[in-house]
Amino acid sequence: MDTSRFNVLLVDDEADFLYPLVRRLTRRNLVVESAGSGKAALEIVAEKPVDVVVLDVKMPGMGGLEILRAIKANHEDIEVILLSGHASIDSALEGISHGAFDYLMKPVDFDELFFKLQDAYEKKCIKQEKGVRGE
């Protein structure tokens, strides 16, 4: 399984956080899209291949947990990593219960996030392999 190149969608309303992260992940050979809102994120997921979504929990308009539920309802094979700058065990547990792969706190260590992205993609690949084999 090649985990070196896959499609990532970063969703965050803070451009100062979003764009440097896009550049750094692109340098690591990932295919990276970005969205500044939940609506934009759902449009991208509907139109383009996405393997893993990194999703800010607190955003104006549609919040991260609502976006997570919408993604999982229509694309359950997409893995989602939640990010939050506001520590909340309740939102972490709710996110995990709705199918999030993991929950990380901002400021996130770049290497930790990169390794979580690889882990999430590997999980997606394993689930797809089991589905193809009918397990």
Secondary structure, DSSP 8 states (H G I E B T S, - for coil): ---SS-EEEEE-S-HHHHHHHHHHHHHTT-EEEEESSHHHHHHHHHHS--SEEEEES--SSS-HHHHHHHHHHH-TTSEEEEEESS--HHHHHHHHHTT-SEEEESS--HHHHHHHHHHHHHHHHHHHHHHHHT-
